[in-house]
Amino acid sequence: MLRVLLPLRFVMLVASLGAALGALVMFWLGAMKTWSALKVAFTGGETRASIASVMGATDAYLFGVVLVIFAYAITFGFVIELAPGERERLPDWMRVDGVADLKRILVEVILVYLIVDFATDVADTESHLDWHTLVMPASVLLIAAALRLLAHERAAKPAHARPVDVGR
C-alpha cells in the first residue's frame, strides 16, 4: 500500500506545483496589464483602453488567485498529512476531505472567474451588445444552479448513503 501512496503523492505534488507556477504566470500577466493601463492613463490615452486593461488585469489576478487556492487545496488535501489540531487551524478553503471537495472548490472559483471575465468582455466591447452576449451569463447561471442542486442532493443523503470519495 505504501508503494502506491508515494507515487500518488508525488503526482499530486507535481500538480500542486504546476498550479502554483501557473498562478505566478497569471500574476505576472496581471502586472503587465496593470502597467499598460497606467501608461495609457498617464499619457492621456483613451479611457476605455485603460479600463479594459484594468479589467483584464483583474481577470488575470483573479485566475491567479484561483490557481493558488487550487494549489493549496491539493497540497493540504492530498500531499501533506496534518495533525487534527493543525488541520483545524487552517482556513475552511484549505481543508479538503476528498476529490468531491476539490471539485466543488474548483467549480465555485470558476464561477467567480466567469463572472469577472464576462464583466471584462462587456467593458472591452466597443460596439453595441447583442443577444450573443447573454451566452456567458446564462452559462454561469446554469453552472451555479447545478452546483446548488448537487449541494442539496449531497446534504439530503445520510452519511452512510453517500458515495465513498476515494480521493484520499
C-alpha positions in Angstrom: 0.0 0.0 0.0 2.8 2.4 0.8 4.4 1.8 -2.6 1.2 3.0 -4.2 0.8 6.1 -2.0 4.2 7.6 -2.6 3.9 7.9 -6.4 0.3 9.3 -5.9 1.5 11.9 -3.5 4.4 12.8 -5.9 1.9 13.2 -8.7 -0.3 15.4 -6.6 2.7 17.5 -5.5 3.6 18.0 -9.2 0.0 19.1 -9.9 0.1 21.5 -6.9 3.5 23.0 -8.1 2.1 23.3 -11.6 -0.9 25.2 -10.3 1.4 27.5 -8.2 3.6 28.1 -11.2 0.5 28.9 -13.3 -0.6 31.4 -10.6 2.8 33.1 -10.8 2.4 33.4 -14.6 -1.1 34.9 -14.2 0.1 37.4 -11.6 2.9 38.4 -14.0 0.4 38.9 -16.8 -1.9 40.9 -14.4 1.1 43.1 -13.5 1.9 43.7 -17.2 -1.8 44.6 -17.9 -1.8 47.0 -14.9 1.4 48.6 -16.2 -0.2 49.0 -19.6 -3.3 50.7 -18.0 -1.0 53.0 -16.1 0.9 54.0 -19.2 -2.4 54.7 -21.1 -3.8 56.7 -18.2 -0.8 58.9 -17.6 -0.1 59.5 -21.3 -3.6 60.8 -21.9 -4.7 57.8 -23.9 -8.2 56.6 -24.4 -10.0 56.0 -21.1 -11.8 52.9 -22.5 -8.5 51.3 -23.3 -7.3 51.9 -19.7 -10.5 50.5 -18.3 -10.2 47.4 -20.5 -6.6 46.9 -19.4 -7.5 47.2 -15.7 -10.4 44.8 -16.1 -8.0 42.4 -18.0 -5.5 42.7 -15.1 -8.3 42.0 -12.6 -9.2 38.9 -14.7 -5.6 37.7 -14.7 -5.2 38.3 -10.9 -8.4 36.5 -10.1 -7.4 33.5 -12.1 -4.0 33.5 -10.4 -5.9 33.5 -7.0 -8.0 30.6 -8.3 -4.8 28.7 -9.1 -3.3 29.5 -5.7 -6.4 28.2 -3.9 -6.3 25.1 -6.1 -2.6 24.5 -5.3 -3.1 24.9 -1.6 -6.2 22.6 -1.6 -4.3 19.9 -3.4 -1.2 20.3 -1.2 -3.1 20.2 2.2 -5.8 17.8 1.0 -3.6 15.1 -0.7 0.1 15.7 -0.2 0.7 16.9 3.4 -0.7 15.0 6.3 -1.5 17.3 9.1 -2.3 16.5 12.7 -6.0 17.1 13.6 -5.2 20.2 15.7 -3.1 21.7 12.9 -5.8 20.9 10.4 -8.4 22.8 12.5 -6.3 25.9 12.3 -6.4 26.0 8.5 -9.0 28.2 6.8 -12.0 26.3 5.6 -11.0 26.6 1.9 -7.8 24.8 2.7 -9.5 21.8 4.3 -10.1 19.3 1.6 -11.6 16.0 2.6 -11.5 14.4 -0.8 -11.9 14.8 -4.6 -15.5 15.9 -4.2 -14.5 18.9 -2.1 -11.7 19.8 -4.6 -14.2 19.7 -7.4 -16.7 21.9 -5.5 -14.0 24.4 -4.8 -12.9 24.4 -8.4 -16.5 25.0 -9.7 -17.1 27.8 -7.2 -13.9 29.7 -8.1 -14.6 29.1 -11.8 -18.0 30.7 -11.4 -16.4 33.8 -9.9 -13.8 33.8 -12.6 -16.5 33.6 -15.3 -18.5 36.5 -13.8 -15.4 38.7 -13.8 -14.5 37.5 -17.3 -18.0 38.5 -18.5 -17.6 41.9 -16.9 -14.2 42.3 -18.6 -15.7 41.3 -22.0 -18.5 43.9 -21.6 -16.1 46.6 -20.6 -13.8 45.7 -23.6 -16.6 45.8 -26.2 -16.8 49.0 -28.1 -19.9 48.1 -30.2 -23.5 47.6 -29.0 -24.1 44.3 -27.3 -26.4 41.8 -28.9 -28.1 38.6 -27.7 -24.9 36.6 -28.1 -23.7 38.4 -25.0 -26.2 36.5 -22.9 -24.5 33.2 -23.5 -21.9 33.7 -20.8 -24.3 34.8 -18.0 -26.7 32.1 -19.0 -23.9 29.5 -18.7 -22.9 30.9 -15.3 -26.5 30.7 -14.1 -26.8 27.1 -15.3 -23.5 26.1 -13.7 -24.4 27.8 -10.4 -27.8 26.1 -10.4 -26.2 22.7 -11.0 -23.7 23.3 -8.1 -26.6 24.3 -5.9 -28.6 21.2 -6.8 -25.6 19.0 -6.1 -25.0 20.6 -2.7 -28.7 20.0 -1.8 -28.5 16.4 -3.0 -25.4 15.7 -1.0 -26.8 17.3 2.2 -30.1 15.4 1.9 -28.4 12.0 1.8 -27.5 10.4 5.1 -23.7 9.9 5.6 -23.9 6.2 5.2 -25.7 6.5 1.8 -23.2 9.0 0.2 -20.8 7.6 -2.3 -17.4 6.9 -0.9 -14.8 9.5 -2.0 -11.7 7.7 -3.0 -9.6 10.8 -3.3 -7.5 10.2 -0.2 
